[in-house]
Amino acid sequence: MSKNDSISMSVIRRLPRYYRFLCELDEQHVSRISSTKLASIMNVTASQVRQDLNCFGGFGQQGYGYSVNQLKLEIQKILGLDNHYQAILIGAGNFGTAIAKHLDFEKLGFSLIGCFEIDENKIGEKLGELTIADEAGLEEFCRENHVDAAFMCIPKQNVENVLARLYRIGVRTYWNFSHYDISAKYRDAVVENVHLSDNLMTLCYRMANIEK
């Protein structure tokens, strides 16, 4: 077990927010920041900031605070954003197309190297610099290229077959938009689930429970 295995997911899930705000501060030419100021931006306590960052070594200096650029680079390294893991997109419908076109994967730790579809009307079309490929060639592509992750942008009912094929050839990491419970079937898979409807319902709840 590595040292980082003991760090809670709540801390890890805050790291991208630290990184995002630090990037903005760096672009504004802010050279250093105190834990109190960073906490205010993050909407947490200064103690929480120090505890979070101490999980990875601290990085601050008493009386000086944090170097914005250095802390940004340290968190970038912790998150593995320079690894450029190779990923494929499964599904080039409206949602998959939007993700492929509007996310800067290179800055987020990934290189999108392939896109697969079963819709014959989409196969052969361009999606950015990629050509949408027939899903029938999925295994051959993955064997010829080192594929680290798959972004699942297909309906829940279509996932099981594709997932079995991907898992069989060694793909174990998934960014999952499908609502299919991948972790329940493949316990060793690394999965990040995205449920936009859950997020929207949470917003609805908060709106309904605002004190008036």
Secondary structure as a PSIPRED ss2 file (coil, helix, strand):
# PSIPRED VFORMAT (PSIPRED V4.0)

   1 M C   1.000  0.000  0.000
   2 S C   1.000  0.000  0.000
   3 K H   0.000  1.000  0.000
   4 N H   0.000  1.000  0.000
   5 D H   0.000  1.000  0.000
   6 S H   0.000  1.000  0.000
   7 I C   1.000  0.000  0.000
   8 S C   1.000  0.000  0.000
   9 M H   0.000  1.000  0.000
  10 S H   0.000  1.000  0.000
  11 V H   0.000  1.000  0.000
  12 I H   0.000  1.000  0.000
  13 R H   0.000  1.000  0.000
  14 R H   0.000  1.000  0.000
  15 L H   0.000  1.000  0.000
  16 P H   0.000  1.000  0.000
  17 R H   0.000  1.000  0.000
  18 Y H   0.000  1.000  0.000
  19 Y H   0.000  1.000  0.000
  20 R H   0.000  1.000  0.000
  21 F H   0.000  1.000  0.000
  22 L H   0.000  1.000  0.000
  23 C H   0.000  1.000  0.000
  24 E H   0.000  1.000  0.000
  25 L H   0.000  1.000  0.000
  26 D H   0.000  1.000  0.000
  27 E H   0.000  1.000  0.000
  28 Q C   1.000  0.000  0.000
  29 H C   1.000  0.000  0.000
  30 V C   1.000  0.000  0.000
  31 S C   1.000  0.000  0.000
  32 R E   0.000  0.000  1.000
  33 I E   0.000  0.000  1.000
  34 S C   1.000  0.000  0.000
  35 S H   0.000  1.000  0.000
  36 T H   0.000  1.000  0.000
  37 K H   0.000  1.000  0.000
  38 L H   0.000  1.000  0.000
  39 A H   0.000  1.000  0.000
  40 S H   0.000  1.000  0.000
  41 I H   0.000  1.000  0.000
  42 M H   0.000  1.000  0.000
  43 N C   1.000  0.000  0.000
  44 V C   1.000  0.000  0.000
  45 T C   1.000  0.000  0.000
  46 A H   0.000  1.000  0.000
  47 S H   0.000  1.000  0.000
  48 Q H   0.000  1.000  0.000
  49 V H   0.000  1.000  0.000
  50 R H   0.000  1.000  0.000
  51 Q H   0.000  1.000  0.000
  52 D H   0.000  1.000  0.000
  53 L H   0.000  1.000  0.000
  54 N H   0.000  1.000  0.000
  55 C C   1.000  0.000  0.000
  56 F C   1.000  0.000  0.000
  57 G C   1.000  0.000  0.000
  58 G C   1.000  0.000  0.000
  59 F C   1.000  0.000  0.000
  60 G C   1.000  0.000  0.000
  61 Q E   0.000  0.000  1.000
  62 Q C   1.000  0.000  0.000
  63 G C   1.000  0.000  0.000
  64 Y C   1.000  0.000  0.000
  65 G E   0.000  0.000  1.000
  66 Y E   0.000  0.000  1.000
  67 S E   0.000  0.000  1.000
  68 V H   0.000  1.000  0.000
  69 N H   0.000  1.000  0.000
  70 Q H   0.000  1.000  0.000
  71 L H   0.000  1.000  0.000
  72 K H   0.000  1.000  0.000
  73 L H   0.000  1.000  0.000
  74 E H   0.000  1.000  0.000
  75 I H   0.000  1.000  0.000
  76 Q H   0.000  1.000  0.000
  77 K H   0.000  1.000  0.000
  78 I H   0.000  1.000  0.000
  79 L H   0.000  1.000  0.000
  80 G C   1.000  0.000  0.000
  81 L C   1.000  0.000  0.000
  82 D C   1.000  0.000  0.000
  83 N C   1.000  0.000  0.000
  84 H C   1.000  0.000  0.000
  85 Y E   0.000  0.000  1.000
  86 Q E   0.000  0.000  1.000
  87 A E   0.000  0.000  1.000
  88 I E   0.000  0.000  1.000
  89 L E   0.000  0.000  1.000
  90 I E   0.000  0.000  1.000
  91 G C   1.000  0.000  0.000
  92 A C   1.000  0.000  0.000
  93 G C   1.000  0.000  0.000
  94 N H   0.000  1.000  0.000
  95 F H   0.000  1.000  0.000
  96 G H   0.000  1.000  0.000
  97 T H   0.000  1.000  0.000
  98 A H   0.000  1.000  0.000
  99 I H   0.000  1.000  0.000
 100 A H   0.000  1.000  0.000
 101 K H   0.000  1.000  0.000
 102 H H   0.000  1.000  0.000
 103 L C   1.000  0.000  0.000
 104 D C   1.000  0.000  0.000
 105 F H   0.000  1.000  0.000
 106 E H   0.000  1.000  0.000
 107 K H   0.000  1.000  0.000
 108 L H   0.000  1.000  0.000
 109 G C   1.000  0.000  0.000
 110 F E   0.000  0.000  1.000
 111 S E   0.000  0.000  1.000
 112 L E   0.000  0.000  1.000
 113 I E   0.000  0.000  1.000
 114 G E   0.000  0.000  1.000
 115 C E   0.000  0.000  1.000
 116 F E   0.000  0.000  1.000
 117 E E   0.000  0.000  1.000
 118 I C   1.000  0.000  0.000
 119 D C   1.000  0.000  0.000
 120 E C   1.000  0.000  0.000
 121 N C   1.000  0.000  0.000
 122 K C   1.000  0.000  0.000
 123 I C   1.000  0.000  0.000
 124 G C   1.000  0.000  0.000
 125 E C   1.000  0.000  0.000
 126 K E   0.000  0.000  1.000
 127 L E   0.000  0.000  1.000
 128 G C   1.000  0.000  0.000
 129 E C   1.000  0.000  0.000
 130 L E   0.000  0.000  1.000
 131 T E   0.000  0.000  1.000
 132 I C   1.000  0.000  0.000
 133 A E   0.000  0.000  1.000
 134 D E   0.000  0.000  1.000
 135 E H   0.000  1.000  0.000
 136 A H   0.000  1.000  0.000
 137 G H   0.000  1.000  0.000
 138 L H   0.000  1.000  0.000
 139 E H   0.000  1.000  0.000
 140 E H   0.000  1.000  0.000
 141 F H   0.000  1.000  0.000
 142 C H   0.000  1.000  0.000
 143 R H   0.000  1.000  0.000
 144 E H   0.000  1.000  0.000
 145 N C   1.000  0.000  0.000
 146 H C   1.000  0.000  0.000
 147 V C   1.000  0.000  0.000
 148 D C   1.000  0.000  0.000
 149 A E   0.000  0.000  1.000
 150 A E   0.000  0.000  1.000
 151 F E   0.000  0.000  1.000
 152 M E   0.000  0.000  1.000
 153 C C   1.000  0.000  0.000
 154 I C   1.000  0.000  0.000
 155 P C   1.000  0.000  0.000
 156 K H   0.000  1.000  0.000
 157 Q H   0.000  1.000  0.000
 158 N H   0.000  1.000  0.000
 159 V H   0.000  1.000  0.000
 160 E H   0.000  1.000  0.000
 161 N H   0.000  1.000  0.000
 162 V H   0.000  1.000  0.000
 163 L H   0.000  1.000  0.000
 164 A H   0.000  1.000  0.000
 165 R H   0.000  1.000  0.000
 166 L H   0.000  1.000  0.000
 167 Y H   0.000  1.000  0.000
 168 R H   0.000  1.000  0.000
 169 I C   1.000  0.000  0.000
 170 G C   1.000  0.000  0.000
 171 V C   1.000  0.000  0.000
 172 R C   1.000  0.000  0.000
 173 T E   0.000  0.000  1.000
 174 Y E   0.000  0.000  1.000
 175 W E   0.000  0.000  1.000
 176 N E   0.000  0.000  1.000
 177 F C   1.000  0.000  0.000
 178 S C   1.000  0.000  0.000
 179 H C   1.000  0.000  0.000
 180 Y C   1.000  0.000  0.000
 181 D C   1.000  0.000  0.000
 182 I H   0.000  1.000  0.000
 183 S H   0.000  1.000  0.000
 184 A H   0.000  1.000  0.000
 185 K H   0.000  1.000  0.000
 186 Y C   1.000  0.000  0.000
 187 R C   1.000  0.000  0.000
 188 D C   1.000  0.000  0.000
 189 A C   1.000  0.000  0.000
 190 V E   0.000  0.000  1.000
 191 V E   0.000  0.000  1.000
 192 E E   0.000  0.000  1.000
 193 N E   0.000  0.000  1.000
 194 V C   1.000  0.000  0.000
 195 H C   1.000  0.000  0.000
 196 L H   0.000  1.000  0.000
 197 S H   0.000  1.000  0.000
 198 D H   0.000  1.000  0.000
 199 N H   0.000  1.000  0.000
 200 L H   0.000  1.000  0.000
 201 M H   0.000  1.000  0.000
 202 T H   0.000  1.000  0.000
 203 L H   0.000  1.000  0.000
 204 C H   0.000  1.000  0.000
 205 Y H   0.000  1.000  0.000
 206 R H   0.000  1.000  0.000
 207 M H   0.000  1.000  0.000
 208 A H   0.000  1.000  0.000
 209 N C   1.000  0.000  0.000
 210 I C   1.000  0.000  0.000
 211 E C   1.000  0.000  0.000
 212 K C   1.000  0.000  0.000
